[in-house]
Amino acid sequence: MNATILTPLGPDSDEVTFADSAHRMHIVLLNQAFHPDVVSTAQMASDLAQHLARRGHKVSALASRSIYGKTGAVLPRREEIPVAGVPGATISAYRVGFNIFGKRGTLARVADFGLFYALAAVKLLTMPRPDVVIGFSTPPYIALLGLLSRFFRGSKAVYWAMDLYPDVMYTSGMLRPGGMASRFLEWLHRLLVRRADATVVLGRCMQDRVLSKDVPAERVHFIPVWSDESGVRPIPRDSNPLREKWGVGGAFTVMYSGNFGVGHDAETLKAAMLALRDRSDIRFVFVGGGKRRPEIEAFIREHGLTTAAYHEYVPREMLAESLCVGDVHFISLREGMEGLIVPSKLFGIMAAGRPSIFVGNPSSEIARVIVESDSGVLIREGDGAGLAAAITRLAENRNQAAAMGDRARAALSGRYDAKTACDQWAALLDRLFARR
C-alpha cells in the first residue's frame, strides 16, 4: 500500500487566503537548529516557516541557542524574525539551552541533547498553545515532545523524518542490533511513527522503510526536500568571485558541499583524488563540516594534494556563488543507508544548474532523481577507478556536463522547488486541522 503524496490546495498562486480565520493555526517547528543557522535542517525549517507565515498562520520555532555543532550560546533566547514580503508579520523564535560539549564524542552529544530535550519540553508546555507541533529528527526522538504536547495541550503531532533512528546507528556501527539499548530505541521509534498524526518522509526509499514498521499508510506522506530556486541560481564561471577567491582558476572543479558525516562514503572519493592527483586541470573543493571533515583534511595533507582544499560554510545569501564554483558535485551515501538518510544537497545543486556524481545504491532517492532528470552519473561504492573515469570524461567534455546541469535546473521546477514542496506541507497541515 502506497503512502500519500500530497498536492497543493487552491489555485496556482503564491499564497492562499483563508476565508475563515478559524483555519489559521499556531504551528511550532521543533528542531535543534533554526535561522540564522546554515545547516540544511535549519534552512528547510526557515523556508517552511516563512511560507506558512505568509499564508496567515502564526508560526513559532523552538530551537537551541547554539549554532549547530558548536559550543556555547550565541543566539538570543527570544527573537521575532521578519516574514519576507509581509510588513509587520514575524516568526517567533524561542531558544533554549546551549551546547556545552559540541561534537567531542557520543556521550558529550548525548548530554547536550538531554539538556535540550528537557528545556524544550518545558518551553513547549508553557509557550502559547500550538495547534500543530512539527518535530524534526535533530536531535533524535525530539519529535516525541509533539506527542507530549498532544497529550497535555491537544495539539496535533507531526514527525518530519530527516533521518531514521535507531536504524542509522545500526548501519554506521554506533549501536549493536538486538541489544537492550537498540530494542528500547526501536520501540521508541515505532511508538513515534505509529502515534504521530502524520509522518513526513523525504524519499520513496524512506517511505518503504517507515511502512515496514507497520505504520498505517494513510499517516505516511512523501514530501520531497527542496531548494529555493529564486535564491539559488546558475552563475557563469567567469562571473563568480568565489572561483578567484578559492584559487580554482579555469580548472574543472569537483565540489563536495555540506555536512560530510558517518553516513557518507569517503573512501571512493579518496581513491579518485589519488588517481587524479597529477591532473592540474581538475580540482577538488570541499565546503562545510561534519565528522569526516578531519579525515579528508588529514588525507589531503598526508598525500600532499595541492589540487584539493577545504573551506568553511558560507552565509546562505552566498550559497549560489558557492555551489556554482563546482562544475560537478560529488554526493555520496554509504550502501545500506538508503532510506535512512536522503542528502538534501542534491536539490541545491540542481537549482545551481550543476550536474552530480552520486556514489551509492541505485535504489536511493538521490539516485532515482538523478536518473529521472538525466542530470548526473551513478557510481557504486568502492569504485574509485570508475569515479575517476567519470570525472575525467566530464572534464574533457564540459558541454556534456553543462547540458546535465541545464536538465537538473529544468527538473527542479514544479517538483523540488520550495514553493511546490511547502504548498504540499500547507495542504497536509490544513487537512490535519480539519480533522480536529
LINGISUL-V951315 format. One record per backbone hydrogen bond with DSSP energy under -0.5 kcal/mol. NH is the residue of the N-H (numbers start at 1). CO is the residue of the C=O. If there is no record, write none. Layout:
NH&CO + NH&CO
This chain:
4&217 + 4&220 + 6&4 + 13&11 + 18&16 + 21&19 + 23&20 + 24&21 + 27&25 + 27&58 + 28&132 + 29&60 + 30&28 + 30&134 + 31&29 + 31&62 + 32&138 + 37&34 + 43&39 + 44&40 + 45&41 + 46&42 + 47&43 + 48&44 + 49&45 + 50&46 + 51&47 + 52&48 + 53&49 + 54&50 + 55&51 + 56&53 + 57&52 + 58&25 + 59&57 + 60&27 + 61&92 + 62&29 + 63&61 + 63&94 + 64&32 + 65&96 + 65&97 + 70&67 + 72&99 + 74&65 + 74&72 + 75&65 + 79&93 + 81&79 + 81&91 + 82&80 + 83&89 + 84&82 + 86&83 + 89&86 + 91&81 + 92&59 + 93&79 + 93&91 + 94&61 + 94&92 + 95&77 + 95&93 + 96&63 + 99&72 + 100&98 + 103&69 + 109&105 + 110&106 + 111&107 + 112&108 + 113&109 + 114&110 + 115&111 + 116&112 + 117&113 + 118&114 + 119&115 + 120&116 + 121&117 + 122&118 + 123&119 + 124&120 + 125&121 + 126&122 + 126&123 + 127&123 + 131&26 + 132&26 + 133&156 + 134&28 + 134&132 + 135&133 + 135&158 + 136&30 + 142&139 + 143&136 + 144&141 + 145&142 + 146&143 + 147&143 + 147&144 + 148&144 + 149&145 + 150&146 + 151&147 + 152&148 + 153&149 + 154&149 + 154&150 + 155&149 + 156&131 + 158&133 + 158&156 + 159&198 + 160&135 + 160&158 + 161&159 + 161&200 + 162&160 + 164&340 + 165&163 + 168&164 + 169&166 + 170&166 + 171&167 + 172&168 + 173&170 + 174&169 + 175&169 + 177&175 + 179&176 + 183&179 + 184&180 + 185&181 + 186&182 + 187&183 + 188&184 + 189&185 + 190&186 + 191&187 + 192&188 + 193&189 + 194&190 + 195&191 + 196&192 + 197&157 + 198&157 + 199&219 + 200&159 + 201&199 + 201&221 + 202&161 + 207&203 + 208&204 + 209&205 + 210&206 + 211&207 + 212&208 + 213&210 + 214&211 + 219&216 + 220&217 + 221&199 + 221&219 + 222&4 + 223&201 + 223&221 + 225&202 + 227&416 + 229&227 + 231&228 + 232&228 + 233&231 + 239&236 + 240&237 + 241&239 + 243&240 + 244&240 + 245&241 + 246&242 + 247&244 + 248&243 + 249&243 + 251&248 + 252&281 + 254&252 + 254&283 + 255&253 + 255&328 + 256&285 + 258&287 + 260&289 + 261&259 + 264&261 + 270&266 + 271&267 + 272&268 + 273&269 + 274&270 + 275&271 + 276&272 + 277&274 + 279&276 + 280&278 + 282&279 + 283&252 + 284&307 + 285&254 + 286&309 + 287&256 + 288&311 + 292&260 + 293&290 + 296&292 + 297&293 + 298&294 + 299&295 + 300&296 + 301&297 + 302&298 + 303&299 + 304&301 + 305&300 + 306&304 + 308&305 + 309&284 + 311&286 + 318&315 + 319&316 + 322&318 + 323&319 + 324&320 + 325&321 + 325&322 + 326&322 + 326&323 + 327&253 + 328&253 + 329&355 + 330&255 + 331&357 + 333&359 + 334&263 + 337&334 + 339&341 + 340&337 + 341&337 + 342&162 + 346&343 + 347&344 + 348&344 + 349&345 + 350&346 + 351&347 + 352&348 + 353&350 + 354&349 + 355&327 + 356&375 + 357&329 + 358&356 + 358&377 + 359&331 + 359&357 + 360&358 + 360&379 + 364&361 + 368&364 + 369&365 + 370&366 + 371&367 + 372&368 + 373&369 + 374&370 + 374&371 + 375&370 + 377&356 + 379&358 + 383&380 + 384&382 + 387&383 + 388&384 + 389&385 + 390&386 + 391&387 + 392&388 + 393&389 + 394&390 + 395&391 + 396&392 + 397&393 + 397&394 + 400&397 + 401&397 + 402&398 + 403&399 + 404&400 + 405&401 + 406&402 + 407&403 + 408&404 + 409&405 + 410&406 + 411&407 + 412&408 + 412&409 + 413&409 + 415&412 + 416&412 + 417&412 + 418&227 + 421&417 + 422&418 + 423&419 + 424&420 + 425&421 + 426&422 + 427&423 + 428&424 + 429&425 + 430&426 + 431&427 + 432&428 + 433&429 + 434&430 + 435&431 + 435&432 + 436&433
